[in-house]
Amino acid sequence: MPRIIPIRDLKDTTAISQMCSESAEPVYITKNGYDDMVIMSMKVYEEKMFMADVYAKLAEAEAEVREGKVSDAYEGMKTLRAKYGL
């Protein structure tokens, strides 16, 4: 379940840091009742960036297969692994 806190709670930086460290999800910050910011631990951020990179590479490989640049999905994955060191 997402954690949602008002912006005024950001004054307690130690509590916010602990909240982010304990959560596998981002913490949503509201201002005047509206979405304003999202904060997360470095671990969660790095995991999300890694997964975004994986999805981008998979999309690129799928596009290459659709365009006939590789003979089949197996060859496409071999090419992708070689190209990106996976």
N, C-alpha and C positions, 0 to 999 in steps of 0.2 A: 504494500500500500504506500503510495507516495506521501512524503512528508511535506507539508505546506506550512510555512511560517510567515508572519508579517515582517516587514522590513525593519521595524523597530527592534526586533529580537536580535538583529545582527550586532548589536552593541556588545553582547556576551560572546566574544570571539572564541573563547575556550570551549564553551558549550556547543557552538556551531561546528567547530573543528571536530569535536568528539562525535557529534551527530552525523557528520559526513563520513567519518571513519567507520562508524558502526553500520552504516547503511550501504547496501549494494546498489542503491538507486540514487539519483540526484535529489537534492532538496530544493523545493520550489519556493521562491520568495515572492510575496505579494506586496503591492503598494496601493493603498487606498482600496483594497479589495480586488485589485486586478493583477494578473500575472505581470511580473516585472523582471525577475532574474532566475537563474538556475545555478546552483553551486554543487560541487561534488568533490570527493576525495581524488587525489592524483591516481590512485589505483583504479578507481572506477573510470576516470577519464581515459587513462591509458588503455584499459580493456575496450572501451567504446571506440576509441580511435583505431585500435588493432582490428576490431570486427568490421568497422567501416572500410578499412583497407582491404580486408579479405573479401567483403562483398563487392567492392569495386573491381578487384582482380577477377573474381568469378564472373561478373557481368562482362568484363572485357573478353574473357575466354569464351563465354557463351556467344558473344557477338562474332568472334573469329570462327567458331564452328558454324554459325548460321550463314556467314559470308563465304563459307567453303575454303577458308584459309588453312584449315586442317582437315584431315580425312575423317576423323570421328572424335568423339568426346575423349576417348582414352588418349589419343595423340594430342588433343588440345590440352589435357591436364599435364601431360609430359612436357609440352612446350611451356606452359605456364609455370610449372615447377622449375624448369631450367632457367627461364627468363627472370623469375623473381626469387630464386633460391629457396623455394618452399620444399 
